[in-house]
Amino acid sequence: MPGPPSWLEALHRPDAYPHPTAAIRLVETHLSWVVLTGDWAYKLKKPIALGFVDFSTLDKRKACCEEELRLNRRTVPGIYDDVVTLVQTGSGPRFDKQGDVLEYAVRMHQFPQSDVLLSITDSGRLTPSQIEQLAHSIAAMHASAAVAPENSPFGKPATVRRYTEGCLPPVAAAISPDQAPKLDSLTRWVQEEATRLDQHFADRRQAGFIRECHGDLHLGNIVLVDGVPQPFDCIEFNAELRFIDVVSDLAFIFMDLVDHERPGSAWQLLNGWLTTTGDFSGLAALRYYVVYRALVRAKVAAIRLTQAGLTPNDIADTRKLLAGYLELADRQSRTTGHGLILMHGLSGSGKSCVARTLSLELGAVCIRSDVERKRNLASRATAGVSELYSGAAISDVYRRMLDPAAAILRAGLPVIVDATFLEMSHRLQFQRLADELGVPWALVTCEAPESVLEQRVQKRRSEGGDPSDATLEVLRLQRSSAAPLSATEIPRTHRCETSGAVDQVRLAAAVRSLLAFGATA
């Protein structure tokens, strides 16, 4: 790698900028230099050419600056200001429009590092509300992203395999002998999973799920903008790393949250994204992509170990990172969460709150009937409450939830179906599905006094903002038609009284126990 350019030192001088500066600080990354000046930050690309990036000429660096501006304005237009020129003037290098061009830079509005989600997470400030907002931000980014051109290699099975398996050699060269068996096991798993998922990868491409995503969606690349988490600093230098399955994009931040010991936040993010997108079919490859993202981080650590100038502390810290990501990849490859959980109870009984709690405690995907009911309607204007809750409409919603439930279970993930399940025939459909797939099932019955049910239904209707359209009339009909649990179901049911606080730990332990019972029954 070439040494720093002669003009780099000049960027520490205030007169190199066309605006007042605070204390100037230079931050160096593997690919760039970022100069922090107070109100403005300047990002300049290093004149390097590696296997996955080519910044070797001034024209190529200019083109990548322009791509960086275009791509990141999709999510944070208020941060990415312009592509500017560093020119040679009589008094030295300066960011200006007049003069011989020395380099190009992306100029950005500088923001405090305390607003980056990595800092927020590490300092214990990450909130469920922020995770929910982030899920919607990512879903919106994916929805508006360009679909991969048909004649491109983007997202093809061979491309997916090449990038995942390409992580392995650098890691193999960097690990200690005692870590080799773990990597050997991971290598076999990656190859076998890629073979198993080959048709899935092709189907996803055909269906338009390979899109111009972020590509590097970790906690350090998400920042609060007006209090809302938004992705920034996406990959601009390699289209193959950017045009990927939307689930692969999401898997990076899922993995990073797990790595930062926030697994509940990871599952909340996934479920929030699914609520918006309905992309349950993509979950077939979720574990594969989570493992891939952990291996990417392990590869980065392995490459860092080859760089000159590392101190003994740098080497020790990087080896610890490498071992951690290898362990995370191994753990995710071995995780096979089994179980189908059916929520059960009248409207207003707290099923959705309990389902959300369980999804975070157990690590499970949640399918909510109220959300899926509306997803499958053309518009609310054409369907009143009586139509939404008619016998035919209710049965249709349960039928439509069967396929995503099956897809999730086949992916080796636990699933919670959040619906009233008051009719025996509806419960039987899902219980038979679990039996066919060889996974255990359990029921969680939510109960509250009649006055509490009515109060909750009325409050939800008056406040709005909840997917449920249930009314007091719907609640009355539910009471009169609810079928009792069968002798088979009662031993597999946990009853949850929700008029007071629910003990989340005890609830999760009870459901785990029921699923263990179901696995041997």
C-alpha positions in Angstrom: 0.0 0.0 0.0 1.4 3.4 -0.9 2.3 6.0 1.7 0.1 8.9 2.5 -0.1 11.7 -0.1 1.9 14.9 0.3 -1.2 17.0 0.8 -2.6 15.0 3.7 -0.7 16.9 6.3 -2.1 20.2 4.9 -5.6 19.2 5.9 -4.7 19.8 9.5 -4.5 23.6 8.7 -7.7 25.7 9.1 -6.9 27.7 5.9 -7.4 24.5 3.9 -11.2 25.0 4.3 -13.6 27.6 3.0 -15.4 27.8 6.4 -14.4 28.3 10.1 -13.1 25.2 11.8 -13.0 23.8 15.3 -10.2 21.4 16.4 -9.3 19.4 13.2 -9.0 15.7 13.6 -8.0 13.1 11.0 -9.5 9.6 11.2 -8.0 6.8 9.1 -9.9 3.7 8.0 -8.8 0.8 5.8 -10.1 2.6 2.6 -10.4 6.3 3.5 -9.3 9.3 5.4 -12.0 11.3 7.2 -11.3 14.9 8.3 -13.5 16.2 11.1 -13.5 20.0 11.2 -16.5 20.9 13.5 -19.6 21.5 11.3 -18.2 19.6 8.3 -16.6 16.3 7.6 -14.6 15.5 4.5 -14.1 11.9 3.3 -11.3 11.2 0.9 -10.6 7.8 -0.7 -7.2 6.2 -0.5 -5.4 5.6 -3.9 -5.5 1.8 -3.5 -6.6 -1.2 -5.5 -7.6 -4.4 -3.6 -9.5 -7.4 -4.7 -12.9 -5.9 -3.9 -12.2 -2.2 -4.4 -10.4 -0.1 -7.0 -9.6 3.5 -6.1 -6.4 3.5 -8.1 -7.0 6.6 -10.3 -8.4 10.0 -9.6 -11.3 9.5 -12.0 -12.2 6.2 -10.3 -12.1 8.0 -6.9 -14.3 10.8 -8.2 -16.8 8.3 -9.6 -17.0 6.5 -6.3 -17.5 9.8 -4.4 -20.4 10.6 -6.7 -21.8 7.1 -6.1 -21.4 7.5 -2.3 -23.4 10.8 -2.5 -26.2 9.3 -4.6 -26.5 6.2 -2.5 -26.5 7.7 0.9 -28.8 10.5 0.0 -31.5 7.7 -0.2 -31.5 7.5 3.6 -29.7 10.6 5.0 -30.0 13.4 2.4 -29.4 16.0 5.1 -26.0 14.6 6.0 -24.4 14.1 2.5 -23.9 17.6 1.1 -21.7 17.4 -2.1 -18.6 16.1 -3.9 -15.9 18.8 -3.5 -12.4 19.3 -4.9 -9.1 19.6 -3.1 -7.0 21.9 -5.3 -3.5 23.3 -5.3 -3.4 27.0 -4.7 -0.6 29.5 -4.2 -0.9 29.1 -0.5 -1.1 25.3 -0.5 -3.8 22.6 -0.8 -7.3 23.9 -0.1 -10.9 22.8 -0.7 -12.0 25.1 -3.5 -13.4 25.2 -7.0 -10.4 27.0 -8.6 -7.1 25.3 -9.1 -5.5 22.1 -10.2 -7.4 19.1 -8.7 -5.4 17.1 -6.2 -8.3 14.9 -4.9 -12.0 14.6 -4.6 -13.9 14.3 -1.3 -17.5 13.7 -0.1 -18.5 16.7 2.2 -20.9 15.8 5.0 -22.5 17.6 7.8 -20.6 16.4 10.9 -22.6 14.8 13.6 -21.6 13.7 17.2 -20.4 10.2 17.6 -22.8 9.9 20.5 -25.6 9.8 17.9 -24.2 6.7 16.2 -26.1 3.5 17.2 -22.8 1.7 18.2 -22.2 4.4 20.8 -25.9 4.3 21.9 -25.8 0.5 22.3 -22.5 0.3 24.1 -23.6 3.0 26.5 -26.9 1.3 27.3 -29.0 3.9 25.7 -30.6 1.8 23.0 -34.4 1.7 23.4 -37.2 -0.5 22.0 -38.7 2.6 20.3 -35.4 3.2 18.4 -35.3 -0.5 17.3 -38.9 -0.2 16.0 -38.1 3.0 14.1 -34.9 1.4 12.7 -37.0 -1.6 11.4 -39.3 0.7 9.5 -36.3 2.8 8.2 -34.6 -0.3 6.8 -37.9 -1.7 5.4 -38.5 1.6 3.6 -34.9 1.6 2.2 -35.4 -1.9 0.9 -38.8 -1.1 -0.6 -37.5 1.8 -2.6 -34.2 0.2 -3.7 -33.5 -0.7 -7.3 -34.0 -4.3 -8.3 -30.9 -6.1 -9.7 -30.7 -6.0 -13.5 -31.7 -9.4 -15.1 -28.4 -9.7 -17.0 -26.2 -9.0 -13.9 -24.4 -11.6 -11.7 -25.9 -9.9 -8.6 -27.5 -12.4 -6.2 -27.0 -15.5 -8.3 -26.3 -18.6 -6.3 -22.7 -18.7 -7.4 -22.2 -15.1 -6.4 -23.6 -15.7 -3.0 -21.4 -18.7 -2.4 -18.3 -17.0 -3.7 -18.5 -14.2 -1.2 -19.4 -16.4 1.8 -16.7 -19.0 1.0 -14.3 -16.2 0.2 -14.3 -15.3 3.9 -12.8 -18.6 4.9 -9.2 -18.6 3.6 -8.1 -15.4 5.4 -9.7 -16.7 8.6 -8.0 -20.1 8.2 -4.6 -18.4 7.8 -5.1 -16.3 11.0 -6.5 -18.7 13.6 -4.7 -20.8 16.1 -4.5 -24.6 15.7 -7.0 -25.2 18.4 -9.6 -23.2 16.5 -9.1 -25.2 13.3 -11.8 -27.8 14.1 -14.4 -25.1 14.6 -13.6 -23.5 11.3 -13.6 -26.9 9.5 -17.1 -27.6 10.9 -18.2 -24.1 9.8 -16.8 -24.6 6.3 -18.8 -27.9 5.9 -21.9 -26.2 7.2 -21.5 -23.2 4.8 -21.0 -25.5 1.8 -23.9 -27.8 2.7 -26.3 -24.9 3.4 -25.4 -23.2 0.1 -26.2 -26.4 -1.7 -29.4 -26.8 0.1 -30.4 -23.2 -0.5 -29.3 -23.1 -4.2 -32.8 -23.0 -5.5 -33.9 -20.6 -2.8 -31.2 -18.1 -3.9 -32.4 -18.4 -7.6 -36.0 -18.0 -6.6 -35.3 -14.9 -4.6 -33.5 -13.3 -7.5 -36.3 -14.2 -9.9 -38.9 -12.7 -7.4 -37.0 -9.3 -7.3 -35.5 -9.6 -3.8 -32.0 -8.9 -4.9 -31.9 -5.1 -4.5 -29.5 -2.2 -4.3 -29.2 -2.4 -0.5 -26.8 -0.9 2.0 -24.3 -3.7 2.1 -22.5 -2.8 5.4 -25.4 -2.4 7.8 -23.9 -2.6 11.2 -24.4 -0.5 14.3 -21.5 1.8 13.4 -23.2 2.8 10.2 -26.6 3.9 11.7 -27.1 7.4 13.1 -29.9 9.3 14.7 -31.4 11.9 12.4 -34.1 14.0 14.2 -34.2 11.2 16.7 -34.8 8.5 14.2 -32.1 5.8 13.4 -31.1 5.9 9.7 -28.5 4.0 7.8 -25.5 5.8 6.3 -22.1 5.0 4.8 -23.3 2.2 2.5 -21.0 0.4 0.1 -20.4 2.4 -3.0 -17.3 0.8 -4.3 -18.6 -2.7 -5.2 -22.0 -3.3 -6.7 -21.9 -7.1 -6.0 -21.6 -6.3 -2.3 -24.5 -3.9 -2.5 -27.0 -5.7 -4.8 -27.9 -8.4 -2.4 -30.9 -10.2 -0.9 -32.7 -7.8 1.4 -32.5 -10.5 4.1 -28.7 -10.6 3.8 -28.7 -6.8 4.4 -30.8 -7.2 7.5 -28.8 -10.1 8.7 -25.8 -7.9 9.2 -27.5 -5.6 11.8 -29.2 -8.7 13.3 -25.8 -10.3 13.8 -24.3 -7.1 15.2 -27.0 -6.8 17.8 -26.5 -10.4 18.9 -22.7 -9.8 19.0 -23.3 -6.8 21.3 -25.4 -8.9 23.6 -28.7 -7.5 22.5 -30.5 -10.6 21.1 -33.9 -9.3 22.2 -33.3 -6.2 20.1 -32.2 -8.3 17.2 -35.5 -10.3 17.3 -37.5 -7.1 17.8 -35.8 -5.6 14.7 -36.5 -8.7 12.6 -40.1 -8.8 13.6 -40.6 -5.1 13.0 -39.1 -5.5 9.6 -41.3 -8.5 8.8 -44.4 -6.6 10.0 -43.7 -4.0 7.4 -42.5 -6.2 4.5 -44.3 -9.5 5.0 -41.1 -11.2 3.6 -41.4 -14.4 5.5 -40.1 -16.5 2.6 -36.7 -14.9 2.8 -36.2 -16.3 6.3 -35.2 -19.7 4.8 -31.6 -18.2 4.4 -31.5 -16.0 7.5 -29.2 -18.2 9.5 -26.9 -18.6 6.5 -26.7 -14.9 6.1 -26.1 -14.3 9.8 -23.2 -16.8 9.7 -21.9 -15.0 6.5 -22.0 -11.6 8.2 -20.1 -13.0 11.3 -17.5 -14.5 8.9 -17.2 -11.1 7.1 -16.2 -9.5 10.4 -13.9 -12.4 11.2 -12.2 -11.9 7.8 -11.8 -8.2 8.4 -10.1 -9.0 11.7 -7.9 -11.6 10.0 -6.8 -9.1 7.4 -6.0 -6.6 10.0 -3.6 -9.0 11.6 -1.5 -9.0 8.4 -1.0 -5.2 8.6 2.3 -3.7 9.6 2.7 -1.4 12.7 0.3 -3.2 15.0 1.2 -3.0 18.7 1.1 -6.2 20.9 -2.2 -4.8 22.4 -3.6 -4.3 18.9 -2.7 -7.8 18.0 -4.3 -9.2 21.2 -7.5 -7.2 20.7 -7.8 -8.2 17.1 -7.3 -11.9 17.8 -10.0 -11.6 20.5 -12.3 -10.1 17.9 -11.6 -12.8 15.4 -12.2 -15.5 18.0 -15.5 -13.9 19.0 -16.8 -13.7 15.5 -15.8 -17.2 14.8 -17.6 -18.4 17.9 -20.7 -16.4 16.9 -20.7 -17.9 13.4 -20.3 -21.4 14.9 -23.1 -20.8 17.4 -25.5 -19.5 14.8 -24.8 -22.4 12.5 -25.7 -24.8 15.3 -28.9 -23.0 16.5 -32.0 -24.8 15.5 -34.9 -23.4 17.5 -37.8 -25.8 17.3 -41.4 -24.9 18.3 -44.7 -23.5 17.2 -46.5 -21.3 19.8 -50.1 -20.5 19.3 -51.5 -17.6 21.2 -55.1 -18.1 22.4 -57.7 -15.7 23.9 -60.3 -13.1 23.3 -59.6 -9.6 21.9 -58.2 -7.4 24.6 -56.7 -10.3 26.6 -53.2 -9.1 26.0 -52.1 -11.8 23.5 -50.1 -9.4 21.3 -48.2 -8.0 24.3 -47.4 -11.5 25.6 -46.4 -12.6 22.1 -44.0 -9.7 21.8 -42.5 -10.6 25.1 -42.1 -14.2 24.2 -40.5 -13.4 20.8 -37.8 -11.4 22.6 -37.3 -13.9 25.4 -37.3 -17.0 23.2 -35.9 -15.6 20.0 -38.9 -16.3 17.7 -40.6 -14.9 14.7 -44.1 -13.5 15.3 -46.9 -13.7 12.8 -49.8 -11.5 13.9 -53.3 -12.1 12.4 -54.3 -8.4 12.7 -51.3 -7.4 10.5 -51.8 -10.2 8.0 -55.5 -9.5 7.7 -54.8 -6.0 6.6 -51.9 -7.0 4.4 -54.2 -9.1 2.3 -57.0 -6.5 1.9 -56.8 -4.1 -1.0 -57.7 -1.2 1.3 -59.5 -0.5 4.5 -62.0 1.6 2.6 -63.5 -1.4 0.9 -63.9 -3.6 4.0 -65.7 -2.7 7.2 -65.2 -4.3 10.6 -68.1 -6.8 10.1 -66.4 -8.0 6.9 -63.0 -8.1 8.5 -64.3 -10.4 11.3 -66.8 -12.5 9.3 -66.4 -16.2 9.5 -65.1 -16.5 5.9 -62.6 -13.6 6.4 -61.3 -15.1 9.7 -60.8 -18.6 8.1 -59.0 -17.0 5.2 -56.6 -15.2 7.5 -55.7 -18.5 9.3 -55.2 -20.2 5.9 -52.9 -17.4 4.8 -50.8 -17.6 8.0 -50.1 -21.3 7.4 -47.6 -20.9 4.6 -45.3 -18.3 6.4 -45.5 -20.4 9.6 -44.4 -23.5 7.6 -41.6 -21.5 6.0 -40.3 -20.2 9.3 -40.4 -23.7 10.9 -38.6 -25.2 7.9 -35.9 -22.5 8.3 -35.2 -23.9 11.8 -36.7 -20.9 13.6 -39.4 -20.8 16.3 -42.6 -19.2 15.4 -45.4 -17.5 17.4 -48.8 -17.2 15.7 -50.6 -14.3 17.4 -54.3 -14.8 16.8 -57.4 -15.6 18.9 -57.5 -19.3 17.9 -61.0 -19.6 19.4 -62.1 -22.2 16.9 -60.9 -25.7 17.2 -60.5 -26.2 13.5 -58.1 -23.3 13.3 -55.9 -24.6 16.1 -55.9 -28.1 14.5 -54.6 -26.7 11.2 -51.4 -25.4 12.9 -51.0 -28.3 15.2 -51.1 -30.7 12.3 -48.5 -28.6 10.5 -46.2 -28.9 13.5 -46.8 -32.6 13.7 -46.0 -33.0 10.0 -42.8 -31.0 10.3 -41.8 -32.9 13.5 -41.7 -29.8 15.7 -43.3 -29.4 19.1 -46.2 -27.0 19.7 -47.7 -25.2 22.7 -50.7 -22.9 23.4 -50.5 -19.8 25.5 -54.0 -18.8 26.7 -54.3 -15.1 27.8 -57.0 -14.2 30.2 -58.3 -11.1 31.9 -61.6 -10.1 33.6 -64.4 -9.1 31.3 -64.3 -5.4 32.4 -60.6 -5.3 31.5 -61.2 -6.8 28.1 -63.9 -4.3 27.3 -61.8 -1.4 28.6 -58.8 -2.4 26.4 -60.9 -2.9 23.3 -62.5 0.5 23.7 -59.2 2.2 24.5 -57.6 0.7 21.4 -60.4 1.8 19.2 -60.4 5.3 20.5 -56.6 5.8 20.3 -56.0 4.1 17.0 -52.5 3.1 15.9 -53.0 -0.6 16.5 -53.6 -3.1 13.7 -56.6 -4.6 15.5 -60.1 -3.5 14.4 -61.9 -5.5 17.1 -65.0 -3.8 18.6 -67.2 -4.6 21.6 -69.5 -6.4 19.2 -66.7 -8.5 17.9 -65.7 -9.3 21.6 -69.3 -10.4 22.3 -69.4 -12.7 19.3 -66.1 -14.2 20.3 -67.4 -15.0 23.8 -70.4 -16.8 22.4 -68.5 -18.9 19.9 -65.2 -19.8 21.6 -64.6 -23.6 21.6 -63.0 -25.1 24.7 -59.6 -26.6 24.6 -59.4 -30.3 23.9 -58.0 -33.0 26.2 -54.9 -33.1 24.0 -54.4 -29.3 24.2 -54.8 -28.8 27.9 -51.5 -30.4 28.9 -49.7 -28.3 26.3 -51.3 -25.0 27.4 -49.8 -22.2 29.7 -52.5 -19.9 31.1 -51.4 -16.3 31.5 -53.3 -13.8 33.6 -52.7 -10.4 32.0 -54.7 -8.0 34.1 -51.5 -7.3 36.1 -47.8 -7.4 35.3 -46.6 -10.6 33.6 -43.3 -12.2 34.8 -41.4 -12.4 31.5 -38.8 -14.8 32.7 -41.3 -17.2 34.2 -43.5 -17.0 31.2 -40.6 -17.9 28.9 -39.5 -20.8 31.1 -43.0 -22.2 31.2 -43.3 -22.1 27.4 -39.9 -23.7 27.0 -41.0 -26.5 29.3 -44.2 -27.0 27.3 -42.2 -27.2 24.0 -39.9 -29.8 25.6 -42.9 -31.7 26.6 -44.3 -31.5 23.1 -41.1 -32.8 21.7 -41.4 -36.0 23.6 -45.2 -36.5 23.7 
